[in-house]
Protein backbone atom coordinates (compact mmCIF):
# COMPACT_ATOMS: atom_id res chain seq x y z
CA UNK A 1 0.00 0.00 0.00
CA UNK A 2 1.44 3.39 -1.00
CA UNK A 3 1.76 6.28 1.43
CA UNK A 4 -1.04 8.03 -0.46
CA UNK A 5 -3.40 5.07 -0.09
CA UNK A 6 -2.43 4.68 3.58
CA UNK A 7 -3.73 8.18 4.27
CA UNK A 8 -7.20 7.45 2.91
CA UNK A 9 -9.99 6.40 5.20
CA UNK A 10 -11.56 3.03 4.60
CA UNK A 11 -15.28 2.93 3.64
CA UNK A 12 -17.42 4.25 6.45
CA UNK A 13 -19.43 1.02 6.74
CA UNK A 14 -16.43 -1.35 6.87
CA UNK A 15 -14.99 -2.46 10.19
CA UNK A 16 -11.69 -0.73 9.41
CA UNK A 17 -13.49 2.49 8.48
CA UNK A 18 -15.68 2.38 11.58
CA UNK A 19 -12.65 1.91 13.84
CA UNK A 20 -10.76 4.70 12.08
CA UNK A 21 -13.66 7.05 12.76
CA UNK A 22 -14.20 5.92 16.37
CA UNK A 23 -17.81 4.92 15.69
CA UNK A 24 -19.70 2.96 18.30
CA UNK A 25 -20.70 0.39 15.70
CA UNK A 26 -17.03 -0.36 15.14
CA UNK A 27 -16.59 -1.37 18.78
CA UNK A 28 -19.76 -3.51 18.69
CA UNK A 29 -18.74 -5.31 15.50
CA UNK A 30 -15.19 -5.86 16.78
CA UNK A 31 -16.62 -7.64 19.82
CA UNK A 32 -18.58 -9.95 17.54
CA UNK A 33 -15.40 -11.25 15.86
CA UNK A 34 -12.35 -10.46 18.02
CA UNK A 35 -9.93 -12.54 15.90
CA UNK A 36 -10.75 -10.61 12.72
CA UNK A 37 -10.78 -7.29 14.54
CA UNK A 38 -7.47 -7.67 16.40
CA UNK A 39 -5.09 -6.57 13.59
CA UNK A 40 -7.36 -3.64 12.76
CA UNK A 41 -7.40 -2.50 16.38
CA UNK A 42 -3.62 -2.50 16.53
CA UNK A 43 -3.55 -0.69 13.18
CA UNK A 44 -5.74 2.21 14.29
CA UNK A 45 -3.70 2.60 17.48
CA UNK A 46 -0.41 2.52 15.61
CA UNK A 47 -1.47 5.14 13.05
CA UNK A 48 -3.17 8.37 14.07
CA UNK A 49 -6.45 8.45 12.15
CA UNK A 50 -7.91 11.43 13.99
CA UNK A 51 -9.00 14.15 11.59
CA UNK A 52 -8.09 16.71 14.22
CA UNK A 53 -5.82 16.36 17.23
CA UNK A 54 -8.69 17.22 19.56
CA UNK A 55 -10.73 14.17 18.50
CA UNK A 56 -10.95 11.54 21.27
CA UNK A 57 -9.51 8.08 20.71
CA UNK A 58 -7.48 6.95 23.74
CA UNK A 59 -10.40 5.57 25.78
CA UNK A 60 -11.99 4.00 22.70
CA UNK A 61 -8.73 2.20 21.92
CA UNK A 62 -8.11 1.17 25.52
CA UNK A 63 -11.58 -0.35 25.72
CA UNK A 64 -11.07 -2.27 22.50
CA UNK A 65 -7.86 -3.82 23.83
CA UNK A 66 -9.47 -4.73 27.14
CA UNK A 67 -12.82 -5.93 25.83
CA UNK A 68 -11.23 -8.05 23.08
CA UNK A 69 -8.67 -9.43 25.59
CA UNK A 70 -5.81 -8.24 23.36
CA UNK A 71 -2.24 -8.00 24.62
CA UNK A 72 -1.01 -4.44 25.23
CA UNK A 73 2.52 -5.54 24.24
CA UNK A 74 2.42 -3.98 20.72
CA UNK A 75 1.24 -0.70 22.25
CA UNK A 76 4.01 -0.84 24.85
CA UNK A 77 6.48 -1.34 21.98
CA UNK A 78 5.06 1.79 20.33
CA UNK A 79 6.45 3.86 23.23
CA UNK A 80 9.86 3.50 21.55
CA UNK A 81 8.70 5.45 18.48
CA UNK A 82 8.83 9.20 17.95
CA UNK A 83 7.23 11.50 20.51
CA UNK A 84 3.82 11.55 18.81
CA UNK A 85 3.69 7.74 18.56
CA UNK A 86 4.90 7.42 22.13
CA UNK A 87 2.36 9.77 23.63
CA UNK A 88 -0.52 8.29 21.65
CA UNK A 89 0.43 4.89 23.04
CA UNK A 90 0.95 6.29 26.54
CA UNK A 91 -2.57 7.74 26.66
CA UNK A 92 -4.02 4.31 25.86
CA UNK A 93 -1.75 2.45 28.28
CA UNK A 94 -2.34 4.76 31.23
CA UNK A 95 -6.08 4.17 30.88
CA UNK A 96 -5.56 0.42 30.57
CA UNK A 97 -3.56 0.55 33.78
CA UNK A 98 -6.44 2.33 35.52
CA UNK A 99 -8.65 -0.45 34.19
CA UNK A 100 -6.47 -3.07 35.86
CA UNK A 101 -3.73 -3.98 33.35
CA UNK A 102 -0.44 -4.59 35.17
CA UNK A 103 1.35 -5.04 31.84
CA UNK A 104 0.30 -1.56 30.70
CA UNK A 105 1.25 -0.04 34.03
CA UNK A 106 4.69 -1.64 34.11
CA UNK A 107 5.30 -0.77 30.46
CA UNK A 108 4.87 2.91 31.21
CA UNK A 109 6.96 2.74 34.38
CA UNK A 110 9.72 1.02 32.43
CA UNK A 111 9.67 3.82 29.87
CA UNK A 112 10.06 6.38 32.64
CA UNK A 113 13.12 4.47 33.83
CA UNK A 114 14.73 3.94 30.44
CA UNK A 115 12.76 5.44 27.53
CA UNK A 116 13.55 8.48 25.40
CA UNK A 117 10.30 10.36 26.05
CA UNK A 118 10.25 9.73 29.78
CA UNK A 119 9.56 13.37 30.75
CA UNK A 120 6.33 13.56 28.71
CA UNK A 121 5.22 10.12 29.86
CA UNK A 122 5.82 10.89 33.53
CA UNK A 123 3.92 14.17 33.27
CA UNK A 124 1.05 12.38 31.53
CA UNK A 125 0.66 9.58 34.06
CA UNK A 126 0.93 12.12 36.90
CA UNK A 127 -2.33 13.67 35.63
CA UNK A 128 -4.24 10.39 35.82
CA UNK A 129 -2.62 7.89 38.14
CA UNK A 130 -2.82 7.90 41.94
CA UNK A 131 0.30 9.15 43.70
CA UNK A 132 1.22 5.74 45.09
CA UNK A 133 1.66 4.33 41.56
CA UNK A 134 4.47 6.78 40.80
CA UNK A 135 5.89 7.88 44.13
CA UNK A 136 8.80 5.43 43.88
CA UNK A 137 9.87 6.98 40.55
CA UNK A 138 11.22 10.08 42.32
CA UNK A 139 14.77 8.73 42.51
CA UNK A 140 14.64 7.77 38.81
CA UNK A 141 13.40 11.25 37.92
CA UNK A 142 16.18 12.92 39.94
CA UNK A 143 18.81 10.78 38.25
CA UNK A 144 17.52 11.18 34.70
CA UNK A 145 16.86 14.90 35.01
CA UNK A 146 20.60 15.47 35.41
CA UNK A 147 20.97 14.39 31.79
CA UNK A 148 18.32 16.81 30.46
CA UNK A 149 19.32 20.15 28.93
CA UNK A 150 16.14 21.98 29.98
CA UNK A 151 14.35 22.17 33.29
CA UNK A 152 10.70 21.02 33.27
CA UNK A 153 7.83 23.42 33.74
CA UNK A 154 6.44 23.70 37.27
CA UNK A 155 3.80 20.96 37.50
CA UNK A 156 3.23 17.48 38.81
CA UNK A 157 5.26 15.40 39.40
CA UNK A 158 8.28 17.69 39.58
CA UNK A 159 6.98 19.82 42.42
CA UNK A 160 6.10 16.74 44.48
CA UNK A 161 9.52 15.25 43.79
CA UNK A 162 11.27 18.51 44.74
CA UNK A 163 12.96 18.82 41.33
CA UNK A 164 13.98 22.28 40.16
CA UNK A 165 11.69 23.71 37.47
CA UNK A 166 11.73 26.62 35.11
CA UNK A 167 10.95 30.02 36.58
CA UNK A 168 7.99 31.57 34.84
CA UNK A 169 8.79 35.14 33.92
CA UNK A 170 6.41 37.77 35.19
CA UNK A 171 3.86 38.54 32.51
CA UNK A 172 2.94 42.18 31.90
CA UNK A 173 -0.12 43.21 33.85
CA UNK A 174 -3.29 43.03 31.79
CA UNK A 175 -4.67 46.56 31.50
CA UNK A 176 -7.37 46.14 28.84
CA UNK A 177 -9.86 45.12 31.50
CA UNK A 178 -9.58 48.59 33.00
CA UNK A 179 -10.40 50.35 29.73
CA UNK A 180 -13.82 51.68 28.87
CA UNK A 181 -15.67 50.40 25.81
CA UNK A 182 -14.98 53.65 24.01
CA UNK A 183 -11.25 53.31 24.72
CA UNK A 184 -11.19 49.73 23.49
CA UNK A 185 -12.89 50.68 20.23
CA UNK A 186 -10.40 53.50 19.78
CA UNK A 187 -7.54 51.01 20.04
CA UNK A 188 -9.04 49.05 17.14
CA UNK A 189 -8.76 52.09 14.86
CA UNK A 190 -5.44 53.39 16.19
CA UNK A 191 -2.72 53.05 13.54
CA UNK A 192 -0.20 52.38 16.29
CA UNK A 193 -2.11 49.35 17.64
CA UNK A 194 -0.46 46.09 16.65
CA UNK A 195 -2.31 42.95 15.63
CA UNK A 196 -1.70 41.35 19.02
CA UNK A 197 -3.20 44.32 20.84
CA UNK A 198 -6.26 44.32 18.59
CA UNK A 199 -6.78 40.62 19.24
CA UNK A 200 -6.61 41.34 22.99
CA UNK A 201 -9.21 44.09 22.57
CA UNK A 202 -11.58 41.80 20.66
CA UNK A 203 -11.30 39.10 23.29
CA UNK A 204 -12.01 41.67 25.97
CA UNK A 205 -15.07 42.93 24.07
CA UNK A 206 -16.33 39.36 23.72
CA UNK A 207 -16.48 39.13 27.52
CA UNK A 208 -18.51 42.34 27.91
CA UNK A 209 -21.97 43.65 27.21
CA UNK A 210 -22.50 44.41 23.51
CA UNK A 211 -20.69 47.47 22.14
CA UNK A 212 -22.63 48.68 19.10
CA UNK A 213 -19.65 50.80 18.10
CA UNK A 214 -17.89 47.61 17.04
CA UNK A 215 -20.31 47.02 14.15
CA UNK A 216 -18.92 49.60 11.66
CA UNK A 217 -15.36 48.48 12.47
CA UNK A 218 -15.90 44.82 11.61
CA UNK A 219 -14.91 45.08 7.91
CA UNK A 220 -11.58 46.62 8.99
CA UNK A 221 -10.65 43.71 11.25
CA UNK A 222 -9.39 41.07 8.86
CA UNK A 223 -5.90 39.62 8.86
CA UNK A 224 -3.35 41.49 6.73
CA UNK A 225 -3.55 38.79 4.03
CA UNK A 226 -7.31 39.39 3.74
CA UNK A 227 -8.15 35.69 4.07
CA UNK A 228 -9.32 35.46 7.67
CA UNK A 229 -10.84 37.56 10.43
CA UNK A 230 -8.64 38.56 13.35
CA UNK A 231 -8.85 35.99 16.17
CA UNK A 232 -11.53 37.03 18.64
CA UNK A 233 -13.66 38.93 16.12
CA UNK A 234 -16.18 36.14 15.60
CA UNK A 235 -16.76 35.79 19.35
CA UNK A 236 -17.09 39.57 19.76
CA UNK A 237 -19.66 39.72 16.93
CA UNK A 238 -21.58 36.80 18.42
CA UNK A 239 -21.90 38.86 21.59
CA UNK A 240 -23.68 41.58 19.61
CA UNK A 241 -26.56 39.22 18.90
CA UNK A 242 -29.36 40.58 16.72
CA UNK A 243 -27.83 44.09 16.79
CA UNK A 244 -25.46 42.96 14.03
CA UNK A 245 -28.18 41.71 11.65
CA UNK A 246 -28.61 44.91 9.54
CA UNK A 247 -24.86 45.16 8.94
CA UNK A 248 -24.60 41.41 8.41
CA UNK A 249 -26.87 41.69 5.36
CA UNK A 250 -24.15 43.87 3.77
CA UNK A 251 -21.28 41.72 5.00
CA UNK A 252 -22.86 38.62 3.46
CA UNK A 253 -22.52 40.23 0.00
CA UNK A 254 -18.89 41.28 0.46
CA UNK A 255 -16.25 39.87 -1.89
CA UNK A 256 -14.01 39.03 1.04
CA UNK A 257 -14.79 35.44 1.92
CA UNK A 258 -14.20 35.79 5.65
CA UNK A 259 -16.57 38.78 5.92
CA UNK A 260 -19.23 37.15 3.74
CA UNK A 261 -19.01 34.02 5.89
CA UNK A 262 -19.34 36.06 9.08
CA UNK A 263 -22.37 37.89 7.69
CA UNK A 264 -24.04 34.65 6.64
CA UNK A 265 -23.41 33.15 10.08
CA UNK A 266 -25.00 36.12 11.86
CA UNK A 267 -28.05 35.89 9.59
CA UNK A 268 -28.24 32.13 10.13
CA UNK A 269 -28.24 32.67 13.89
CA UNK A 270 -30.91 35.35 14.03
CA UNK A 271 -33.22 35.36 11.01
CA UNK A 272 -36.44 33.38 10.88
CA UNK A 273 -37.40 30.40 8.77
CA UNK A 274 -36.65 32.29 5.55
CA UNK A 275 -32.98 31.45 6.11
CA UNK A 276 -33.54 27.67 6.12
CA UNK A 277 -32.96 27.19 2.35
CA UNK A 278 -29.63 29.03 2.56
CA UNK A 279 -28.55 26.94 5.55
CA UNK A 280 -29.52 23.69 3.81
CA UNK A 281 -27.64 24.82 0.70
CA UNK A 282 -24.60 25.62 2.84
CA UNK A 283 -24.70 22.18 4.46
CA UNK A 284 -25.01 20.51 1.04
CA UNK A 285 -22.03 22.54 -0.24
CA UNK A 286 -19.98 21.48 2.78
CA UNK A 287 -20.87 17.87 2.02
CA UNK A 288 -19.91 18.13 -1.68
CA UNK A 289 -16.58 19.65 -0.71
CA UNK A 290 -16.04 17.10 2.11
CA UNK A 291 -15.51 20.00 4.47
CA UNK A 292 -15.26 18.05 7.71
CA UNK A 293 -14.42 21.03 9.96
CA UNK A 294 -17.31 23.42 10.46
CA UNK A 295 -20.58 21.81 9.32
CA UNK A 296 -21.44 21.33 13.00
CA UNK A 297 -22.12 25.08 13.19
CA UNK A 298 -24.53 24.91 10.25
CA UNK A 299 -26.19 21.91 11.90
CA UNK A 300 -26.69 23.86 15.14
CA UNK A 301 -28.30 26.74 13.25
CA UNK A 302 -30.70 24.37 11.51
CA UNK A 303 -31.61 22.63 14.77
CA UNK A 304 -33.41 25.69 16.12
CA UNK A 305 -36.07 25.37 13.38
CA UNK A 306 -37.07 21.84 14.38
CA UNK A 307 -39.19 19.90 11.83
CA UNK A 308 -39.27 22.94 9.49
CA UNK A 309 -35.64 22.12 8.65
CA UNK A 310 -36.54 18.63 7.45
CA UNK A 311 -34.77 19.22 4.13
CA UNK A 312 -31.45 19.00 5.97
CA UNK A 313 -32.07 15.53 7.39
CA UNK A 314 -30.46 13.45 4.59
CA UNK A 315 -27.26 15.54 4.69
CA UNK A 316 -27.10 15.55 8.48
CA UNK A 317 -27.40 11.78 8.48
CA UNK A 318 -24.63 11.46 5.88
CA UNK A 319 -22.34 13.64 7.96
CA UNK A 320 -23.07 11.60 11.10
CA UNK A 321 -22.38 8.33 9.32
CA UNK A 322 -19.26 9.28 7.41
CA UNK A 323 -17.37 12.15 9.01
CA UNK A 324 -13.85 11.27 10.16
CA UNK A 325 -13.95 14.32 12.47
CA UNK A 326 -15.48 12.55 15.44
CA UNK A 327 -15.69 15.67 17.61
CA UNK A 328 -18.41 17.04 15.30
CA UNK A 329 -20.42 13.80 15.18
CA UNK A 330 -22.46 14.55 18.35
CA UNK A 331 -23.52 17.91 16.91
CA UNK A 332 -25.17 16.23 13.91
CA UNK A 333 -27.08 13.98 16.26
CA UNK A 334 -28.09 16.96 18.43
CA UNK A 335 -29.43 18.66 15.30
CA UNK A 336 -31.31 15.60 14.08
CA UNK A 337 -33.05 15.08 17.42
CA UNK A 338 -35.37 18.15 17.23
CA UNK A 339 -35.73 17.99 13.43
CA UNK A 340 -36.59 14.32 12.83
CA UNK A 341 -36.24 11.59 15.45
CA UNK A 342 -37.06 8.79 13.02
CA UNK A 343 -34.45 6.05 13.44
CA UNK A 344 -32.59 7.82 16.23
CA UNK A 345 -33.31 5.14 18.84
CA UNK A 346 -30.66 3.00 17.19
CA UNK A 347 -28.30 5.94 16.68
CA UNK A 348 -28.51 7.02 20.32
CA UNK A 349 -27.91 3.44 21.44
CA UNK A 350 -24.85 3.10 19.20
CA UNK A 351 -23.51 6.32 20.67
CA UNK A 352 -23.04 4.57 24.01
CA UNK A 353 -19.97 2.94 22.41
CA UNK A 354 -18.74 6.10 20.62
CA UNK A 355 -15.22 7.46 21.09
CA UNK A 356 -16.47 10.96 21.94
CA UNK A 357 -17.64 11.75 25.45
CA UNK A 358 -20.28 14.10 24.05
CA UNK A 359 -21.77 11.28 21.99
CA UNK A 360 -21.87 8.92 24.95
CA UNK A 361 -23.60 11.57 27.06
CA UNK A 362 -26.23 11.97 24.32
CA UNK A 363 -26.74 8.22 24.28
CA UNK A 364 -27.12 8.17 28.06
CA UNK A 365 -29.79 10.85 27.88
CA UNK A 366 -31.69 9.61 24.83
CA UNK A 367 -31.21 5.86 24.24
CA UNK A 368 -34.41 3.88 24.84
CA UNK A 369 -34.63 1.47 27.77
CA UNK A 370 -33.86 -1.67 25.78
CA UNK A 371 -31.79 -4.51 27.25
CA UNK A 372 -28.73 -3.65 25.12
CA UNK A 373 -28.70 -0.02 26.22
CA UNK A 374 -29.34 -0.82 29.87
CA UNK A 375 -26.51 -3.35 29.93
CA UNK A 376 -24.16 -0.81 28.34
CA UNK A 377 -25.20 1.88 30.82
CA UNK A 378 -24.23 -0.41 33.69
CA UNK A 379 -20.82 -0.98 32.08
CA UNK A 380 -20.21 2.76 31.66
CA UNK A 381 -21.26 3.47 35.24
CA UNK A 382 -18.78 0.96 36.65
CA UNK A 383 -15.85 1.44 34.26
CA UNK A 384 -12.85 2.96 36.07
CA UNK A 385 -11.44 4.14 32.72
CA UNK A 386 -14.56 6.19 31.91
CA UNK A 387 -14.76 9.94 32.55
CA UNK A 388 -16.31 11.15 35.79
CA UNK A 389 -19.10 12.99 33.94
CA UNK A 390 -20.16 9.91 31.99
CA UNK A 391 -20.09 7.70 35.10
CA UNK A 392 -22.20 10.23 36.99
CA UNK A 393 -24.71 10.55 34.14
CA UNK A 394 -25.12 6.79 33.79
CA UNK A 395 -25.48 6.41 37.52
CA UNK A 396 -28.22 9.02 37.58
CA UNK A 397 -30.04 7.45 34.62
CA UNK A 398 -29.97 3.97 36.13
CA UNK A 399 -30.91 5.25 39.59
CA UNK A 400 -33.91 6.99 38.06
CA UNK A 401 -35.00 3.79 36.37
CA UNK A 402 -34.67 1.71 39.53
CA UNK A 403 -36.49 4.39 41.51
C-alpha positions in Angstrom: 0.0 0.0 0.0 1.4 3.4 -1.0 1.8 6.3 1.4 -1.0 8.0 -0.5 -3.4 5.1 -0.1 -2.4 4.7 3.6 -3.7 8.2 4.3 -7.2 7.5 2.9 -10.0 6.4 5.2 -11.6 3.0 4.6 -15.3 2.9 3.6 -17.4 4.3 6.4 -19.4 1.0 6.7 -16.4 -1.4 6.9 -15.0 -2.5 10.2 -11.7 -0.7 9.4 -13.5 2.5 8.5 -15.7 2.4 11.6 -12.7 1.9 13.8 -10.8 4.7 12.1 -13.7 7.0 12.8 -14.2 5.9 16.4 -17.8 4.9 15.7 -19.7 3.0 18.3 -20.7 0.4 15.7 -17.0 -0.4 15.1 -16.6 -1.4 18.8 -19.8 -3.5 18.7 -18.7 -5.3 15.5 -15.2 -5.9 16.8 -16.6 -7.6 19.8 -18.6 -10.0 17.5 -15.4 -11.2 15.9 -12.4 -10.5 18.0 -9.9 -12.5 15.9 -10.7 -10.6 12.7 -10.8 -7.3 14.5 -7.5 -7.7 16.4 -5.1 -6.6 13.6 -7.4 -3.6 12.8 -7.4 -2.5 16.4 -3.6 -2.5 16.5 -3.5 -0.7 13.2 -5.7 2.2 14.3 -3.7 2.6 17.5 -0.4 2.5 15.6 -1.5 5.1 13.0 -3.2 8.4 14.1 -6.5 8.4 12.2 -7.9 11.4 14.0 -9.0 14.2 11.6 -8.1 16.7 14.2 -5.8 16.4 17.2 -8.7 17.2 19.6 -10.7 14.2 18.5 -11.0 11.5 21.3 -9.5 8.1 20.7 -7.5 6.9 23.7 -10.4 5.6 25.8 -12.0 4.0 22.7 -8.7 2.2 21.9 -8.1 1.2 25.5 -11.6 -0.3 25.7 -11.1 -2.3 22.5 -7.9 -3.8 23.8 -9.5 -4.7 27.1 -12.8 -5.9 25.8 -11.2 -8.1 23.1 -8.7 -9.4 25.6 -5.8 -8.2 23.4 -2.2 -8.0 24.6 -1.0 -4.4 25.2 2.5 -5.5 24.2 2.4 -4.0 20.7 1.2 -0.7 22.3 4.0 -0.8 24.9 6.5 -1.3 22.0 5.1 1.8 20.3 6.5 3.9 23.2 9.9 3.5 21.5 8.7 5.4 18.5 8.8 9.2 18.0 7.2 11.5 20.5 3.8 11.6 18.8 3.7 7.7 18.6 4.9 7.4 22.1 2.4 9.8 23.6 -0.5 8.3 21.6 0.4 4.9 23.0 1.0 6.3 26.5 -2.6 7.7 26.7 -4.0 4.3 25.9 -1.7 2.4 28.3 -2.3 4.8 31.2 -6.1 4.2 30.9 -5.6 0.4 30.6 -3.6 0.6 33.8 -6.4 2.3 35.5 -8.7 -0.5 34.2 -6.5 -3.1 35.9 -3.7 -4.0 33.4 -0.4 -4.6 35.2 1.4 -5.0 31.8 0.3 -1.6 30.7 1.2 0.0 34.0 4.7 -1.6 34.1 5.3 -0.8 30.5 4.9 2.9 31.2 7.0 2.7 34.4 9.7 1.0 32.4 9.7 3.8 29.9 10.1 6.4 32.6 13.1 4.5 33.8 14.7 3.9 30.4 12.8 5.4 27.5 13.6 8.5 25.4 10.3 10.4 26.1 10.2 9.7 29.8 9.6 13.4 30.8 6.3 13.6 28.7 5.2 10.1 29.9 5.8 10.9 33.5 3.9 14.2 33.3 1.1 12.4 31.5 0.7 9.6 34.1 0.9 12.1 36.9 -2.3 13.7 35.6 -4.2 10.4 35.8 -2.6 7.9 38.1 -2.8 7.9 41.9 0.3 9.2 43.7 1.2 5.7 45.1 1.7 4.3 41.6 4.5 6.8 40.8 5.9 7.9 44.1 8.8 5.4 43.9 9.9 7.0 40.6 11.2 10.1 42.3 14.8 8.7 42.5 14.6 7.8 38.8 13.4 11.3 37.9 16.2 12.9 39.9 18.8 10.8 38.3 17.5 11.2 34.7 16.9 14.9 35.0 20.6 15.5 35.4 21.0 14.4 31.8 18.3 16.8 30.5 19.3 20.2 28.9 16.1 22.0 30.0 14.4 22.2 33.3 10.7 21.0 33.3 7.8 23.4 33.7 6.4 23.7 37.3 3.8 21.0 37.5 3.2 17.5 38.8 5.3 15.4 39.4 8.3 17.7 39.6 7.0 19.8 42.4 6.1 16.7 44.5 9.5 15.2 43.8 11.3 18.5 44.7 13.0 18.8 41.3 14.0 22.3 40.2 11.7 23.7 37.5 11.7 26.6 35.1 11.0 30.0 36.6 8.0 31.6 34.8 8.8 35.1 33.9 6.4 37.8 35.2 3.9 38.5 32.5 2.9 42.2 31.9 -0.1 43.2 33.8 -3.3 43.0 31.8 -4.7 46.6 31.5 -7.4 46.1 28.8 -9.9 45.1 31.5 -9.6 48.6 33.0 -10.4 50.3 29.7 -13.8 51.7 28.9 -15.7 50.4 25.8 -15.0 53.6 24.0 -11.2 53.3 24.7 -11.2 49.7 23.5 -12.9 50.7 20.2 -10.4 53.5 19.8 -7.5 51.0 20.0 -9.0 49.0 17.1 -8.8 52.1 14.9 -5.4 53.4 16.2 -2.7 53.0 13.5 -0.2 52.4 16.3 -2.1 49.3 17.6 -0.5 46.1 16.6 -2.3 43.0 15.6 -1.7 41.4 19.0 -3.2 44.3 20.8 -6.3 44.3 18.6 -6.8 40.6 19.2 -6.6 41.3 23.0 -9.2 44.1 22.6 -11.6 41.8 20.7 -11.3 39.1 23.3 -12.0 41.7 26.0 -15.1 42.9 24.1 -16.3 39.4 23.7 -16.5 39.1 27.5 -18.5 42.3 27.9 -22.0 43.6 27.2 -22.5 44.4 23.5 -20.7 47.5 22.1 -22.6 48.7 19.1 -19.7 50.8 18.1 -17.9 47.6 17.0 -20.3 47.0 14.2 -18.9 49.6 11.7 -15.4 48.5 12.5 -15.9 44.8 11.6 -14.9 45.1 7.9 -11.6 46.6 9.0 -10.6 43.7 11.3 -9.4 41.1 8.9 -5.9 39.6 8.9 -3.4 41.5 6.7 -3.6 38.8 4.0 -7.3 39.4 3.7 -8.1 35.7 4.1 -9.3 35.5 7.7 -10.8 37.6 10.4 -8.6 38.6 13.4 -8.8 36.0 16.2 -11.5 37.0 18.6 -13.7 38.9 16.1 -16.2 36.1 15.6 -16.8 35.8 19.4 -17.1 39.6 19.8 -19.7 39.7 16.9 -21.6 36.8 18.4 -21.9 38.9 21.6 -23.7 41.6 19.6 -26.6 39.2 18.9 -29.4 40.6 16.7 -27.8 44.1 16.8 -25.5 43.0 14.0 -28.2 41.7 11.7 -28.6 44.9 9.5 -24.9 45.2 8.9 -24.6 41.4 8.4 -26.9 41.7 5.4 -24.1 43.9 3.8 -21.3 41.7 5.0 -22.9 38.6 3.5 -22.5 40.2 0.0 -18.9 41.3 0.5 -16.3 39.9 -1.9 -14.0 39.0 1.0 -14.8 35.4 1.9 -14.2 35.8 5.6 -16.6 38.8 5.9 -19.2 37.2 3.7 -19.0 34.0 5.9 -19.3 36.1 9.1 -22.4 37.9 7.7 -24.0 34.7 6.6 -23.4 33.1 10.1 -25.0 36.1 11.9 -28.1 35.9 9.6 -28.2 32.1 10.1 -28.2 32.7 13.9 -30.9 35.3 14.0 -33.2 35.4 11.0 -36.4 33.4 10.9 -37.4 30.4 8.8 -36.6 32.3 5.5 -33.0 31.4 6.1 -33.5 27.7 6.1 -33.0 27.2 2.3 -29.6 29.0 2.6 -28.5 26.9 5.5 -29.5 23.7 3.8 -27.6 24.8 0.7 -24.6 25.6 2.8 -24.7 22.2 4.5 -25.0 20.5 1.0 -22.0 22.5 -0.2 -20.0 21.5 2.8 -20.9 17.9 2.0 -19.9 18.1 -1.7 -16.6 19.6 -0.7 -16.0 17.1 2.1 -15.5 20.0 4.5 -15.3 18.0 7.7 -14.4 21.0 10.0 -17.3 23.4 10.5 -20.6 21.8 9.3 -21.4 21.3 13.0 -22.1 25.1 13.2 -24.5 24.9 10.3 -26.2 21.9 11.9 -26.7 23.9 15.1 -28.3 26.7 13.3 -30.7 24.4 11.5 -31.6 22.6 14.8 -33.4 25.7 16.1 -36.1 25.4 13.4 -37.1 21.8 14.4 -39.2 19.9 11.8 -39.3 22.9 9.5 -35.6 22.1 8.7 -36.5 18.6 7.4 -34.8 19.2 4.1 -31.5 19.0 6.0 -32.1 15.5 7.4 -30.5 13.4 4.6 -27.3 15.5 4.7 -27.1 15.5 8.5 -27.4 11.8 8.5 -24.6 11.5 5.9 -22.3 13.6 8.0 -23.1 11.6 11.1 -22.4 8.3 9.3 -19.3 9.3 7.4 -17.4 12.2 9.0 -13.9 11.3 10.2 -13.9 14.3 12.5 -15.5 12.5 15.4 -15.7 15.7 17.6 -18.4 17.0 15.3 -20.4 13.8 15.2 -22.5 14.6 18.4 -23.5 17.9 16.9 -25.2 16.2 13.9 -27.1 14.0 16.3 -28.1 17.0 18.4 -29.4 18.7 15.3 -31.3 15.6 14.1 -33.0 15.1 17.4 -35.4 18.1 17.2 -35.7 18.0 13.4 -36.6 14.3 12.8 -36.2 11.6 15.5 -37.1 8.8 13.0 -34.5 6.1 13.4 -32.6 7.8 16.2 -33.3 5.1 18.8 -30.7 3.0 17.2 -28.3 5.9 16.7 -28.5 7.0 20.3 -27.9 3.4 21.4 -24.9 3.1 19.2 -23.5 6.3 20.7 -23.0 4.6 24.0 -20.0 2.9 22.4 -18.7 6.1 20.6 -15.2 7.5 21.1 -16.5 11.0 21.9 -17.6 11.8 25.5 -20.3 14.1 24.0 -21.8 11.3 22.0 -21.9 8.9 25.0 -23.6 11.6 27.1 -26.2 12.0 24.3 -26.7 8.2 24.3 -27.1 8.2 28.1 -29.8 10.8 27.9 -31.7 9.6 24.8 -31.2 5.9 24.2 -34.4 3.9 24.8 -34.6 1.5 27.8 -33.9 -1.7 25.8 -31.8 -4.5 27.2 -28.7 -3.7 25.1 -28.7 0.0 26.2 -29.3 -0.8 29.9 -26.5 -3.3 29.9 -24.2 -0.8 28.3 -25.2 1.9 30.8 -24.2 -0.4 33.7 -20.8 -1.0 32.1 -20.2 2.8 31.7 -21.3 3.5 35.2 -18.8 1.0 36.7 -15.8 1.4 34.3 -12.9 3.0 36.1 -11.4 4.1 32.7 -14.6 6.2 31.9 -14.8 9.9 32.5 -16.3 11.2 35.8 -19.1 13.0 33.9 -20.2 9.9 32.0 -20.1 7.7 35.1 -22.2 10.2 37.0 -24.7 10.5 34.1 -25.1 6.8 33.8 -25.5 6.4 37.5 -28.2 9.0 37.6 -30.0 7.4 34.6 -30.0 4.0 36.1 -30.9 5.3 39.6 -33.9 7.0 38.1 -35.0 3.8 36.4 -34.7 1.7 39.5 -36.5 4.4 41.5 
